[in-house]
Amino acid sequence: MTKADVINEIAEKTGIDKADVQTSVEAFFTVVKSSMADGSNIYVRGFGSFVNKKRAKKIARNISKNTAIVIEEHYVPSFKPSKVFIEKVKSSNKLK
């Protein structure tokens, strides 16, 4: 399912104009990206959490040049689904 499919489905289910739904969806993604870039985590009850995970400093190897590379400590975005969301997917008939 693409973002356009999500927008179409929300517009059909709510009766809201597609342009308004698209604006809302784009605003949601913008808020998520900017908040996580600022170091904030986002918690949506019943859905899940968008969190920044810390990756420790490590030494990696470039096997083609046989050299060591230092990868500094950094953060990566991550999504952790809620228990309600996990149970909904587990109990789905479509996946069995």
C-alpha positions as CSV (number, residue, x, y, z in Angstrom):
1,M,0.0,0.0,0.0
2,T,1.4,3.4,-1.0
3,K,0.9,6.8,0.6
4,A,-1.6,7.6,-2.2
5,D,-3.6,4.5,-1.4
6,V,-3.7,5.5,2.3
7,I,-4.9,9.0,1.4
8,N,-7.6,7.5,-0.9
9,E,-8.8,5.1,1.8
10,I,-9.0,7.8,4.5
11,A,-10.9,10.1,2.1
12,E,-13.4,7.3,1.3
13,K,-13.9,6.3,5.0
14,T,-14.2,9.8,6.4
15,G,-15.8,11.7,3.5
16,I,-13.2,14.4,3.7
17,D,-11.8,15.8,0.5
18,K,-8.6,14.1,-0.8
19,A,-6.7,17.4,-0.9
20,D,-7.4,18.0,2.8
21,V,-6.5,14.4,3.7
22,Q,-3.2,14.7,1.7
23,T,-2.3,17.9,3.5
24,S,-3.0,16.3,6.9
25,V,-1.0,13.1,6.1
26,E,2.0,15.2,4.8
27,A,1.8,17.4,7.9
28,F,1.9,14.3,10.1
29,F,5.0,12.9,8.4
30,T,6.7,16.3,8.5
31,V,6.0,16.6,12.3
32,V,7.4,13.0,12.8
33,K,10.5,13.7,10.8
34,S,11.3,17.1,12.3
35,S,10.5,15.9,15.9
36,M,12.8,12.9,15.6
37,A,15.5,15.0,14.0
38,D,15.3,17.2,17.1
39,G,15.7,14.2,19.3
40,S,12.1,13.8,20.5
41,N,10.3,10.5,20.5
42,I,6.7,10.2,19.4
43,Y,4.2,7.9,21.2
44,V,0.8,7.1,19.7
45,R,-1.3,5.1,22.1
46,G,-2.7,1.9,20.5
47,F,-0.4,2.2,17.5
48,G,3.2,2.4,18.5
49,S,6.3,4.6,19.1
50,F,8.6,6.3,16.8
51,V,11.9,6.4,18.7
52,N,15.6,7.3,18.2
53,K,17.8,4.3,18.9
54,K,21.4,5.0,19.9
55,R,24.1,3.1,18.1
56,A,27.4,2.8,19.9
57,K,30.8,3.7,18.4
58,K,32.4,0.8,16.6
59,I,35.2,-0.3,14.4
60,A,34.2,-1.7,11.0
61,R,36.3,-3.2,8.3
62,N,36.4,-2.3,4.6
63,I,37.2,-5.7,3.2
64,S,38.0,-4.5,-0.3
65,K,40.8,-2.2,1.0
66,N,41.6,-4.2,4.1
67,T,41.3,-1.1,6.3
68,A,39.6,-0.3,9.6
69,I,36.9,2.4,9.7
70,V,35.6,4.0,12.8
71,I,31.9,4.5,12.9
72,E,31.0,7.2,15.4
73,E,28.1,7.0,17.9
74,H,24.9,7.9,16.1
75,Y,21.1,7.6,16.2
76,V,18.8,5.7,13.9
77,P,15.0,6.1,13.6
78,S,13.0,3.1,14.7
79,F,9.3,2.1,15.1
80,K,8.1,-0.1,17.9
81,P,4.5,-1.2,17.5
82,S,2.2,-1.3,20.5
83,K,0.9,-4.6,21.9
84,V,-2.6,-3.8,20.5
85,F,-1.1,-3.3,17.0
86,I,0.9,-6.5,17.3
87,E,-2.1,-8.6,18.4
88,K,-4.2,-7.1,15.6
89,V,-1.7,-8.2,13.0
90,K,-1.2,-11.6,14.6
91,S,-4.9,-12.4,14.6
92,S,-5.4,-11.3,11.0
93,N,-6.9,-13.9,8.7
94,K,-5.1,-12.5,5.7
95,L,-1.6,-13.5,6.9
96,K,-2.4,-17.1,7.7
